[in-house]
């Protein structure tokens, strides 16, 4: 039986038009950049429990002093996560800035963000930029215009801040064992600046 009469092609011969289609499927996908992943996920901007909190006003009730998370991706340079919080002193705002090393979408509702932050020692209230650096992976869960921390852990596994949406703390004051506080993480709203 002749291959051309049967509609089959001899091995090794492909129609010219089919080759680009097959090559398109064989080309590896290009991973999103950190900024692209953050923009596509919709995390860029400010998030808070109460977006009306004036960071410059003194914090007189710790239950009402809501911090603000701000995610930015500049045109040049690295993406940043900034935490702003009012203090007990009028006009003084606590500010912590962490460079985002990477961001990867994990499905439609989660994004994993890796940050390197200076670690505070036991005798320091605030971390020193010259000190040890800790790398943290934080997974954020987004639903519409709300955001929650779903998990937060040091990448070497020595510290856990959040797991499955619940806060964790050292058990018995030891940083070797971690236990759930049974408190869910706060739901943050997207702030309009």
C-alpha positions as CSV (number, residue, x, y, z in Angstrom):
1,X,0.0,0.0,0.0
2,X,1.3,3.4,-1.0
3,X,1.7,5.8,2.0
4,X,0.5,8.8,0.1
5,X,-2.7,7.0,-1.2
6,X,-3.5,5.9,2.4
7,X,-3.2,9.4,3.8
8,X,-0.2,8.5,5.9
9,X,3.2,10.1,5.5
10,X,6.5,8.2,5.5
11,X,8.3,8.5,8.9
12,X,10.3,11.7,9.3
13,X,8.1,13.8,6.9
14,X,5.8,16.4,8.4
15,X,3.7,18.9,6.5
16,X,5.5,22.3,6.6
17,X,2.5,24.0,8.3
18,X,2.5,21.5,11.2
19,X,6.1,22.1,12.2
20,X,5.6,25.6,13.8
21,X,2.5,24.4,15.7
22,X,4.5,21.5,17.2
23,X,7.4,23.8,18.0
24,X,5.1,26.2,19.8
25,X,4.0,23.4,22.2
26,X,7.6,22.3,22.6
27,X,8.9,25.7,23.6
28,X,9.3,26.0,27.4
29,X,7.1,28.6,29.1
30,X,8.8,31.7,30.3
31,X,8.3,32.3,34.0
32,X,6.8,35.5,35.2
33,X,9.0,38.1,36.7
34,X,8.4,39.1,40.3
35,X,6.7,42.4,39.3
36,X,4.6,40.6,36.6
37,X,3.4,38.0,39.2
38,X,2.6,40.7,41.7
39,X,0.7,42.9,39.2
40,X,-1.2,39.9,37.7
41,X,-2.2,38.7,41.2
42,X,-3.4,42.2,42.2
43,X,-1.3,42.7,45.3
44,X,0.2,46.1,44.3
45,X,-0.9,48.9,46.6
46,X,-1.8,49.4,50.3
47,X,-3.7,46.9,52.5
48,X,-4.9,47.4,56.1
49,X,-7.6,46.3,58.5
50,X,-8.6,50.0,58.7
51,X,-7.4,52.1,55.8
52,X,-8.5,55.3,57.6
53,X,-5.8,54.9,60.3
54,X,-3.7,58.0,60.3
55,X,-0.1,56.8,60.8
56,X,1.0,60.2,62.2
57,X,-1.4,60.1,65.0
58,X,-0.2,58.6,68.3
59,X,-1.3,55.1,69.1
60,X,-3.2,55.2,72.4
61,X,-5.0,51.9,72.1
62,X,-3.0,49.0,70.8
63,X,-6.2,47.3,69.7
64,X,-6.8,50.2,67.3
65,X,-3.3,50.8,65.9
66,X,-3.6,49.1,62.6
67,X,-0.5,48.7,60.4
68,X,-0.5,49.0,56.7
69,X,1.2,46.7,54.2
70,X,2.3,48.4,51.0
71,X,3.5,46.5,47.9
72,X,5.3,48.3,45.1
73,X,7.0,47.3,41.9
74,X,9.1,50.3,40.6
75,X,9.9,50.7,36.9
76,X,13.6,50.1,37.9
77,X,14.9,48.2,40.9
78,X,13.4,45.5,43.0
79,X,9.9,45.1,44.3
80,X,9.3,46.1,47.9
81,X,7.0,45.2,50.8
82,X,6.7,48.1,53.3
83,X,5.0,47.9,56.7
84,X,3.9,51.2,58.3
85,X,2.4,51.5,61.8
86,X,1.6,54.3,64.1
87,X,3.6,54.6,67.4
88,X,2.9,56.1,70.8
89,X,4.7,59.3,69.7
90,X,2.8,61.8,67.5
91,X,4.3,62.1,64.1
92,X,6.6,59.1,64.5
93,X,5.7,56.2,62.2
94,X,7.3,52.7,62.5
95,X,8.5,51.8,59.0
96,X,10.0,48.4,57.9
97,X,11.0,47.9,54.3
98,X,11.9,44.5,52.9
99,X,13.1,43.9,49.4
100,X,11.2,41.2,47.6
101,X,13.5,38.5,46.2
102,X,10.8,36.7,44.3
103,X,7.0,36.4,43.9
104,X,5.3,33.3,42.4
105,X,1.6,32.9,41.9
106,X,0.3,29.7,43.5
107,X,-3.1,29.2,41.8
108,X,-5.6,31.9,41.3
109,X,-6.0,33.0,44.9
110,X,-2.5,32.7,46.4
111,X,1.0,34.3,45.9
112,X,4.2,33.3,47.5
113,X,6.6,36.1,48.3
114,X,10.2,35.7,49.4
115,X,11.8,38.5,51.4
116,X,15.2,38.9,53.1
117,X,14.9,40.9,56.3
118,X,17.5,41.7,59.1
119,X,16.9,39.6,62.2
120,X,16.6,41.2,65.6
121,X,18.7,39.6,68.3
122,X,17.2,38.9,71.8
123,X,18.6,42.1,73.2
124,X,17.4,44.3,70.3
125,X,13.9,45.8,69.9
126,X,14.7,46.5,66.2
127,X,16.8,44.5,63.8
128,X,20.2,45.9,62.7
129,X,20.8,46.1,59.0
130,X,24.3,44.9,59.6
131,X,23.1,41.8,61.5
132,X,22.0,38.4,60.3
133,X,19.6,38.2,57.4
134,X,16.6,35.9,57.5
135,X,14.8,34.8,54.4
136,X,11.1,34.4,54.8
137,X,8.4,32.9,52.5
138,X,5.0,34.5,53.0
139,X,1.9,33.2,51.2
140,X,-0.9,35.6,50.8
141,X,-4.5,34.5,50.2
142,X,-6.6,37.0,48.2
143,X,-10.4,37.1,47.8
144,X,-11.7,40.0,45.8
145,X,-10.4,43.2,47.5
146,X,-9.3,41.4,50.7
147,X,-6.0,39.8,51.6
148,X,-4.8,37.5,54.4
149,X,-1.5,36.0,55.3
150,X,-2.0,32.3,54.7
151,X,1.5,31.1,55.8
152,X,4.7,32.8,56.9
153,X,7.9,30.9,57.7
154,X,11.6,31.3,57.7
155,X,12.8,29.3,54.7
156,X,15.2,27.2,56.9
157,X,12.2,26.1,58.9
158,X,13.5,27.5,62.3
159,X,10.6,30.1,62.7
160,X,6.9,29.9,61.9
161,X,4.7,33.0,62.0
162,X,1.5,31.7,60.3
163,X,0.3,28.3,59.1
164,X,-3.0,27.6,57.2
165,X,-4.2,31.1,58.1
166,X,-3.5,30.8,61.9
167,X,-0.9,32.7,63.9
168,X,1.9,30.7,65.5
169,X,4.2,31.5,68.4
170,X,7.1,29.9,70.2
171,X,6.0,27.2,72.6
172,X,7.1,27.6,76.2
173,X,9.2,30.6,75.1
174,X,11.5,28.4,73.0
175,X,12.1,29.2,69.4
176,X,12.7,25.4,68.8
177,X,9.0,24.5,69.1
178,X,6.1,26.4,67.6
179,X,2.4,26.2,68.4
180,X,-0.8,27.6,67.0
181,X,-2.4,30.5,68.9
182,X,-5.8,29.4,67.3
183,X,-6.1,33.1,66.1
184,X,-6.8,33.6,62.5
185,X,-4.8,36.2,60.6
186,X,-6.5,39.5,60.0
187,X,-8.4,40.2,56.8
188,X,-6.9,43.3,55.1
189,X,-8.8,45.5,52.8
190,X,-7.3,47.2,49.7
191,X,-6.8,50.9,50.5
192,X,-7.5,53.6,48.0
193,X,-4.7,56.2,48.3
